[in-house]
Amino acid sequence: MTDNSFAPSPGSSASAAEETDFGFRSVRKEEKKPLVRAVFDSVAGKYDVMNDVMSLGIHRIWKRIFVTELGPQPGLSLLDLAGGTGDISFGWLKGGGGPTVMTDINASMLSVGRDRALSQGLVSDLSFCVVDAEAIPLKDMSVDRVSIAFGLRNCTDKMAVIREARRVLRPGGRFMCLEFSRVQVAALSPIYDAWSFKVLPAMGNLIAKDRASYQYLAESIRTFPDQETLAEMFREAGLSHVRYQSLSGGIAAIHSGWRL
Ligand SMILES: C[S@@+](CC[C@H](N)C(=O)[O-])C[C@H]1O[C@@H](n2cnc3c(N)ncnc32)[C@H](O)[C@@H]1O
């Protein structure tokens, strides 16, 4: 992928209402999905190794906390949105969770996930489906848990995702989101900034031969709503008992809301 693939259409005269963020840039809403798709098509093969390198393995701890909080039980079904290469779905199943539908808008990410599932012997109770989290092709009130990990910031209409998650949840069901958030420890900020904007793109270039995608990933973290704003979006979508937990000084956060 080259830097040019991030360029908005020339001559675009979109109004602010028709625009959305793509990292630090403003692009027309209809341009974001193909741009995000290009990022994940490009990084799919190196996604898992890059996650370990970029987070120094810490994403594994965050995901473990997230899955434990999701509360896997054999009788509960899970819809994993933006499931990528499968960490959340696999954690759920290994933790004793019930029927799981692992979804993502990118077939390239799901295909890496399917190969990983096979190699880990995770074949029963797991299905795969290409799904746009903004328009979930499931009936109302049909699943017990909906998860999205590091996916919401890549979606164009984040409120649509949260509303859709609530719609497909059974009463008593829970939606949980794990996402990068706002650092709350002042001393951490300069180190985190240097890591995000200098080290990450350089490592993306070195390991995945793709500086631009990792520059986007760093930028998309900074344009994502902070902890309180996201909690308010959950409430606005009709979720109840909304709460959140910051992780690693606010680098990431887990948000949770129930459909009552
Ligand atoms: C950073 S990865 C996260 C993957 C996985 N959940 C994890 O935690 O490792 C973000 C994923 O969001 C997916 N994605 C982006 N926009 C999406 C959308 N509108 N609907 C569903 N998935 C989407 C991408 O294809 C990508 O696989």
The ligand as an ORCA input file, in Angstrom:
! r2SCAN-3c Opt
* xyz 0 1
  C      -7.734     -3.967     14.664
  S      -8.679     -5.251     13.954
  C      -9.329     -6.086     15.363
  C      -9.431     -7.566     15.170
  C      -9.742     -8.392     16.414
  N     -11.044     -8.080     16.959
  C      -8.698     -8.229     17.474
  O      -9.020     -7.714     18.544
  O      -7.557     -8.609     17.245
  C     -10.059     -4.322     13.366
  C     -10.992     -5.139     12.490
  O     -12.156     -4.348     12.215
  C     -12.643     -4.774     10.959
  N     -13.649     -3.805     10.502
  C     -13.453     -2.543     10.078
  N     -14.622     -1.954      9.742
  C     -15.587     -2.882      9.983
  C     -17.007     -2.892      9.864
  N     -17.694     -1.829      9.417
  N     -17.677     -4.021     10.204
  C     -17.020     -5.108     10.651
  N     -15.675     -5.177     10.779
  C     -14.970     -4.073     10.466
  C     -11.370     -4.863     10.140
  O     -11.545     -5.601      8.975
  C     -10.415     -5.515     11.133
  O     -10.393     -6.902     10.999
*
